[in-house]
Amino acid sequence: MNLSSSHLPSFCNPPLHEMALGVQFSPIIGLDVFSLESLRSLYIDEFPLHEIQAPLEPVYEQFGTPVTTGSSIRFKPINQSDFIPRCWFLSTSRDRLIQIQPDRFVHNWRKHAGGGEYPRYEAVKNSFGISLSKLIDYCSNKKLSAWIPNQCEVIYINHIISGEVWKLHSEVGKIMANFSEIRPSLPSAQMEDIRLNERFVYFDRDNKPFARLHVGLTPAFSVDDNSPMYILKFTFRGTPSSQDLAGVYDFFDTGREIVVRAFAEITNPEMHPIWEREQ
């Protein structure tokens, strides 16, 4: 699914704190804990630092089935990949990161002290492609199981910190467009803050659901000076149009455009000059 990228909203100084491109795939048999040192050598020039993290659980966007809310007990078969850790490979400035486990590859940019400015989507996507290709080639050369993507995701996390336009969490209407801070049914109450979670389903050319956009707004406080802030997170996740790199890139391009347009549409235009909107 390709959307027109002409006249895409653009900000010179967006409140972006982290951006990630990720792909989930069928577990690669043979990509085990003994492969970690070999994988590190593939990325050591650009990502010399490394950490070990707990693996991410598989995530699938499902359609036409009830969504479970609240706590529940889930049972699933135990796979060998459940015991294999997730590897982080980081740049020296720690603002760029790739994450690898037997069924997942993620490339992150994070705002970090000592790091550079956000390099923009195309640069992150290009670095993702180069880094993922190294993993695919490694698996092919080692004659491991095939790389078959089944889900993709595009994540943007914004930190909207209080300042000139708004001071308190209760002033969320100055951040989000078309939001009323005063509820007629609660005339004597003062809103303290708000948490929002919205989901939107997207359809392909055959009118079949293929992806979902998750939008979350969470109140928080800045670690620097304890200033009120909101975390505005967008996650666009779903099935690629084809089980190859072309399908993954197509999904990324679609997701990026949907997220950027959604950000411009749901945020209050009063904030846009602060973020130096260009178009």
C-alpha positions in Angstrom: 0.0 0.0 0.0 1.6 3.3 -1.1 0.3 6.7 -0.1 1.3 9.9 -1.8 4.2 11.5 0.1 3.8 14.9 -1.6 3.2 17.7 0.8 3.9 15.5 3.8 3.8 17.6 7.1 7.4 18.5 8.1 8.8 19.9 11.3 12.4 21.3 11.8 12.3 20.7 15.5 9.9 17.9 16.2 9.4 16.6 19.8 10.6 13.2 18.7 12.5 11.2 21.4 12.7 7.8 19.8 11.9 6.2 16.4 12.1 2.5 15.5 11.7 0.3 12.5 11.1 -3.3 13.2 10.4 -6.6 11.5 9.2 -9.9 13.0 9.8 -13.2 11.2 9.5 -16.9 11.6 12.2 -18.0 14.1 15.5 -18.7 12.4 16.5 -22.2 13.4 20.2 -22.2 14.2 20.4 -18.6 15.2 21.2 -19.4 18.8 23.3 -18.1 21.7 26.4 -19.5 20.1 25.9 -17.1 17.2 26.1 -14.0 19.3 29.8 -13.5 19.1 29.7 -13.9 15.3 26.9 -11.5 15.0 28.7 -8.9 17.1 31.6 -9.0 14.6 29.2 -8.1 11.8 28.3 -4.8 13.4 31.2 -3.9 15.6 32.5 -1.1 13.3 29.3 0.9 13.5 27.8 -0.5 16.7 30.8 -1.3 19.0 28.8 -1.5 22.2 26.6 -4.4 23.1 24.1 -5.4 25.8 22.0 -8.5 26.5 18.3 -8.1 27.1 15.3 -10.4 27.6 13.7 -11.5 24.3 10.6 -9.7 23.0 7.4 -11.9 22.8 5.9 -12.3 19.3 3.2 -9.7 18.5 0.6 -10.1 15.8 -2.2 -7.7 14.8 -5.3 -9.8 14.5 -8.6 -8.8 13.0 -12.1 -10.1 13.4 -11.4 -11.6 16.8 -12.3 -10.3 20.3 -9.7 -8.2 22.0 -8.9 -9.6 25.5 -8.9 -6.9 28.3 -7.7 -7.3 31.9 -5.5 -10.0 33.2 -5.5 -13.4 31.7 -3.5 -16.6 31.8 -2.0 -17.6 28.5 -0.4 -20.9 27.5 1.9 -21.4 24.6 4.3 -24.0 23.4 7.8 -23.7 24.6 10.2 -23.0 21.8 14.0 -23.1 21.8 14.0 -19.4 20.8 12.3 -18.6 24.1 15.6 -19.2 25.9 17.8 -17.1 23.5 18.4 -13.5 24.7 17.9 -10.4 22.6 21.2 -8.7 21.6 21.6 -4.9 21.6 24.3 -3.5 19.4 24.8 0.3 20.1 26.7 3.1 18.5 29.4 4.8 20.6 27.0 7.8 21.3 24.3 5.3 22.2 21.7 7.1 20.1 21.5 4.3 17.4 20.7 0.8 18.3 19.9 -2.5 16.5 18.2 -5.4 18.3 18.4 -9.0 17.2 16.8 -12.2 18.4 15.8 -15.4 16.4 12.5 -13.9 15.3 13.0 -10.1 15.5 15.2 -7.3 14.0 14.7 -3.7 15.2 16.6 -0.5 14.4 16.2 2.4 16.8 17.2 6.0 16.9 17.0 7.6 20.3 17.6 11.1 21.5 20.6 10.8 23.7 23.0 13.2 25.4 26.1 13.3 23.2 24.2 12.0 20.2 23.4 13.8 17.0 20.1 15.2 15.7 17.4 13.0 14.4 18.8 11.8 11.0 15.3 11.6 9.5 13.3 8.6 8.3 15.2 7.9 5.1 18.5 7.6 6.8 17.1 5.3 9.5 15.5 3.2 6.9 18.7 3.0 4.8 20.7 1.9 7.9 18.0 -0.6 8.8 18.3 -2.2 5.3 22.1 -2.4 5.4 22.1 -3.9 8.9 19.3 -6.4 8.2 21.0 -7.5 5.0 24.0 -8.4 7.0 21.9 -10.7 9.2 20.1 -12.3 6.2 23.5 -12.9 4.5 24.9 -14.4 7.6 22.0 -16.8 8.0 22.2 -17.8 4.3 26.0 -18.4 4.5 25.5 -20.6 7.6 22.7 -22.4 5.8 20.2 -21.5 8.6 16.4 -21.5 8.0 14.9 -19.0 5.6 14.1 -15.4 6.6 10.3 -15.0 6.3 8.8 -11.8 7.6 5.3 -11.9 9.1 4.9 -8.5 10.9 6.4 -5.0 10.6 6.1 -2.0 12.8 6.9 1.7 12.7 7.2 3.4 16.1 7.4 7.2 16.9 7.7 8.3 20.5 7.3 12.0 21.2 8.1 13.8 24.5 5.9 17.0 24.6 7.4 19.0 27.4 5.5 21.9 29.1 6.7 25.4 28.3 5.4 28.5 26.5 2.0 27.1 25.4 1.0 24.9 28.3 2.1 24.5 31.9 -0.1 21.8 33.5 -1.2 18.3 32.6 -4.8 19.5 32.8 -4.1 21.8 29.8 -4.1 18.8 27.4 -6.4 20.7 25.1 -3.5 23.0 24.2 -1.6 19.9 23.0 -4.3 17.8 21.4 -6.6 19.3 18.7 -10.4 19.4 19.3 -10.1 18.3 22.9 -12.4 19.9 25.5 -10.9 20.2 29.0 -14.2 21.0 30.7 -16.8 18.2 30.8 -20.4 19.5 31.2 -21.3 16.5 33.4 -18.6 17.4 35.9 -18.9 21.1 36.4 -17.3 21.2 39.8 -14.4 18.9 39.1 -11.0 20.0 37.7 -9.2 17.5 35.4 -5.8 16.6 36.6 -4.4 14.7 33.6 -5.5 12.3 31.0 -4.5 9.0 29.4 -5.6 8.1 25.9 -5.4 4.9 23.9 -6.9 4.8 20.4 -6.7 2.2 17.7 -7.3 2.5 14.0 -7.6 -0.3 11.4 -6.2 0.2 7.9 -7.3 -1.7 4.8 -5.5 -2.7 1.6 -6.7 -2.4 -2.0 -8.9 -5.5 -1.6 -10.5 -3.9 1.4 -8.9 -6.4 3.8 -7.4 -5.2 7.1 -3.6 -5.4 7.1 -2.4 -3.0 9.8 -3.4 -1.1 12.9 -2.3 2.3 14.2 -2.0 2.5 18.0 -2.0 6.0 19.5 -1.2 6.5 23.1 -1.0 9.7 25.3 0.5 9.3 28.8 1.3 12.0 31.4 4.8 12.0 32.8 7.5 14.3 34.2 10.8 15.2 32.6 13.8 13.5 34.2 15.9 16.7 33.7 13.8 19.2 35.8 10.6 17.4 36.7 8.6 19.5 34.3 5.2 18.1 33.3 5.2 16.4 29.9 3.1 14.1 27.8 4.5 11.0 25.9 2.7 10.7 22.6 3.4 7.3 21.0 2.4 6.0 17.6 2.8 2.4 16.6 1.8 1.2 13.1 2.0 -2.6 13.0 0.8 -5.2 10.6 1.5 -7.6 7.7 3.9 -6.6 4.9 2.5 -6.8 1.3 5.1 -9.5 0.4 7.4 -11.7 2.4 10.6 -10.0 1.2 12.6 -6.7 1.8 10.5 -4.9 -0.8 7.3 -5.7 1.2 8.9 -4.6 4.4 10.1 -1.3 2.9 6.6 -0.7 1.4 5.1 -1.2 4.9 7.6 1.2 6.4 6.9 3.9 3.9 3.1 3.6 4.4 3.5 3.6 8.2 5.8 6.6 8.3 3.4 8.6 6.2 0.4 7.6 8.3 2.1 8.4 11.5 3.5 11.8 10.3 0.1 12.9 9.0 -1.7 11.6 12.2 0.8 13.6 14.4 0.1 16.8 12.5 -3.7 16.2 12.5 -4.2 15.3 16.2 -1.9 17.9 17.8 -3.0 21.4 18.4 -1.8 23.9 15.6 -0.8 26.2 18.5 2.1 23.8 19.2 3.3 23.6 15.6 5.3 26.9 15.6 7.2 25.6 18.7 8.2 22.6 16.6 8.9 24.8 13.6 6.5 23.3 11.1 7.6 23.8 7.5 4.6 22.6 5.6 
